[in-house]
Amino acid sequence: MKNRNYIYVAAIIALALQSCAHSSHTRGSVVLIHDESHGDVCLGSKDVKIGDTLSVFKSVCNSTKKIPARLGGQIVPSCEKVLVGKAKIAAVIDQHYSSVEVESGLKLQEGMIVEK
């Protein structure tokens, strides 16, 4: 019976630690382009407010990563998240979406990642 109590306590501690290990970043994506420097993102009123600054990332992928032989040994796409610029929340549309304006030089593309 004592061993069971230790298992329960260990499980509770593991769950508590896991709940503390969350990301402090709020992430969304560019879902609609109005023009090169204005668009809508999937971050709403619970996530952002007017004037908040967001980092804008693009996924850059290639197919040169090889999985170790013990896991199949095949070549698979390898992607990394690359910071490409900044954007500001221009308007909060509703609880799901906001409009952004990007800094000069950055051209928005649908699917880009935005992060607060």
matplotlib code that plots the C-alpha trace (Angstrom):
import matplotlib.pyplot as plt

x = [0.0, 2.9, 4.3, 1.0, 1.0, 4.5, 3.3, 0.4, 2.5, 5.1, 2.3, 0.9, 4.3, 5.0, 1.6, 2.3, 5.7, 4.4, 1.7, 4.5, 6.5, 4.2, 5.3, 4.8, 4.3, 1.0, 1.1, -1.1, -0.8, -1.5, -4.8, -5.7, -3.7, -5.1, -2.0, 1.8, 1.9, -1.6, -3.4, -5.4, -3.9, -5.5, -5.0, -8.1, -9.2, -8.1, -4.6, -3.7, -4.6, -4.1, -0.5, 1.0, 4.1, 4.4, 7.3, 6.7, 8.3, 8.5, 9.0, 12.0, 12.0, 14.3, 14.5, 18.0, 17.5, 18.0, 16.2, 18.5, 18.5, 16.9, 13.9, 13.6, 16.6, 14.7, 15.1, 12.4, 11.7, 13.6, 12.0, 13.1, 11.2, 13.0, 12.3, 11.6, 10.3, 7.8, 4.2, 1.8, -1.8, -3.8, -7.2, -8.8, -11.6, -13.2, -12.2, -10.4, -8.9, -6.9, -5.5, -1.8, 0.5, 4.0, 7.3, 8.6, 10.4, 8.4, 5.8, 3.1, 2.3, -0.6, 0.7, 3.4, 3.6, 3.0, 4.1, 3.6]
y = [0.0, 2.4, 1.9, 2.9, 6.2, 6.9, 6.4, 8.7, 11.4, 11.1, 11.3, 14.4, 16.1, 15.2, 16.8, 19.9, 20.4, 19.8, 22.5, 25.0, 24.2, 26.0, 28.7, 32.3, 33.2, 33.7, 32.5, 32.8, 33.0, 35.5, 34.5, 37.3, 39.9, 43.3, 44.6, 44.1, 45.7, 45.1, 41.9, 39.9, 37.5, 34.7, 36.4, 38.0, 40.1, 37.6, 37.5, 41.1, 44.7, 47.7, 48.7, 45.3, 44.4, 41.0, 39.1, 37.8, 34.5, 32.5, 28.7, 27.9, 24.2, 21.9, 18.2, 17.4, 16.1, 12.3, 10.4, 8.0, 4.5, 3.2, 5.4, 4.5, 6.2, 8.3, 11.9, 14.2, 17.9, 19.9, 23.2, 26.1, 29.2, 32.3, 35.8, 38.1, 41.3, 43.0, 44.0, 46.0, 45.4, 48.1, 46.9, 44.0, 42.6, 40.1, 37.4, 35.4, 38.0, 41.2, 43.5, 44.2, 46.7, 45.5, 47.5, 48.8, 46.3, 43.2, 41.8, 39.8, 36.3, 34.1, 31.3, 33.4, 32.9, 35.8, 35.7, 38.1]
z = [0.0, 0.8, -2.7, -4.3, -2.3, -3.6, -7.1, -6.6, -5.1, -7.9, -10.5, -8.9, -8.7, -12.4, -13.5, -11.4, -13.0, -16.5, -15.9, -15.0, -18.1, -20.6, -23.1, -22.2, -25.8, -27.5, -31.1, -34.1, -37.9, -40.7, -42.1, -44.6, -46.5, -47.2, -48.8, -48.4, -45.0, -43.5, -42.7, -40.2, -37.7, -35.6, -32.3, -30.6, -27.8, -25.1, -26.6, -27.7, -27.5, -29.8, -30.0, -28.9, -30.9, -32.4, -33.8, -37.3, -38.4, -41.6, -41.8, -43.9, -45.0, -46.9, -47.4, -46.3, -42.8, -42.5, -39.8, -37.9, -39.3, -36.0, -36.8, -40.5, -42.1, -44.6, -45.7, -44.4, -44.5, -42.0, -41.1, -38.9, -37.7, -38.9, -37.5, -40.5, -38.8, -36.4, -36.6, -34.4, -33.6, -35.4, -34.4, -32.5, -34.6, -32.2, -29.8, -32.5, -35.0, -35.1, -37.8, -37.9, -39.6, -40.3, -40.1, -43.4, -45.6, -44.5, -46.9, -45.2, -46.5, -45.4, -43.1, -41.5, -37.7, -35.3, -31.7, -28.8]

ax = plt.figure().add_subplot(projection="3d")
ax.plot(x, y, z, "-o")
ax.set_aspect("equal")
plt.show()
